[in-house]
Amino acid sequence: MALTGKTITKVVLGSLCIVAAAIILGFSMVHGDISPNGHNALGRVLAAIGASLMWGTMYVPYRKAYLSGMNPLSFVTVFTVGELLTMFLLAWTLDGGRHSSVFQLVRGGQFLFWLFLGGFVWVIGDMFQQFAAKYLGIGRGIPLSNTNQLWGLAWGALVFGELATADAKHKLLVVAGSAVMIVGALFLSRAKASAAKHSSKNEALERECDRYGLDYNEVLLAQKGEEFGHRSEGRRWWDYVIILAAVAVFIWLGAKAVVPPLAMNFRWVAVLGALLLVSLIGCGYRLYKQTGFS
């Protein structure tokens, strides 16, 4: 059983719009200081293609994990630890071992807080993306979450003034790319899952349960976020230790942090920050009510 043609059209058109918008916005950021020809330009293009291929393959374990009913919070934890270990090994083997520039950052403690804060925000955003991948599906959830480029554009243009010296052509590309991306997001958000898709998903669950010896009923409940039923499980003592240790690290780094001398529009910082908090609280509450963060 297949998806309806209307739903497929919305998903495909939405995804294509978001990809096209990303390309348009990429061109809008290219100013005269970057030559379109030569080795450097080719290297940038090859790096971008390599990144897209690698990021595309990571959705294979996403699919496997969520077919088994894995909790997105567990997936984010394993995923983040795996990234940290991988980058540590790469820095150690390819960037001079203990003399790597990464390890020299420890001496610049006033900068580490901002790096840790960026990582914290990334993990919160990735948590939402994982819930989208589990409950909305990879084909719609991932393209929708990639509209974060609009947020990046807003911060770059409104807070840091990156488009202040741009000419009319680049500003037109920014407006066009943003509009196309919004259209793509609307297409994807209106592509509702059909009964055929649910049936196909259940068949896939049965195959995975047979393959890995999983209990079908438990996995089905986990897919709906109902695996714990009405049970309430208290926090263990080490949960509080982990939270306190993490907070202590941020306090320690924050005490040594120095605000970098960046020209920023603090009025827009307040506006975008308020929008971020409202969306974070609203989406988080709605997600908790519907899934219990399961």
Sequence and secondary structure as in RCSB ss.txt:
>XXXX:A:sequence
MALTGKTITKVVLGSLCIVAAAIILGFSMVHGDISPNGHNALGRVLAAIGASLMWGTMYVPYRKAYLSGMNPLSF
VTVFTVGELLTMFLLAWTLDGGRHSSVFQLVRGGQFLFWLFLGGFVWVIGDMFQQFAAKYLGIGRGIPLSNTNQL
WGLAWGALVFGELATADAKHKLLVVAGSAVMIVGALFLSRAKASAAKHSSKNEALERECDRYGLDYNEVLLAQKG
EEFGHRSEGRRWWDYVIILAAVAVFIWLGAKAVVPPLAMNFRWVAVLGALLLVSLIGCGYRLYKQTGFS
>XXXX:A:secstr
    HHHHHHHHHHHHHHHHHHHHHHHHT  TTS SSSHHHHHHHHHHHHHHHHHHHTHHHHHHHHHTT  HHHH
HHHHHHHHHHHHHHHHHHHTTGGG HHHHGGG HHHHHHHHHHHHHHHHHHHHHHHHHHHT HHHHHHHHTTHHH
HHHHIIIIIS TTTT  HHHHHHHHHHHHHHHHHHHHHHT    HHHHHHHHHHHHHHHHHHT  HHHHHHHHTT
 TTTT      HHHHHHHHHHHHHHHHHHHH         HHHHHHHHHHHHHHHHHHHHHHHHHHTT 
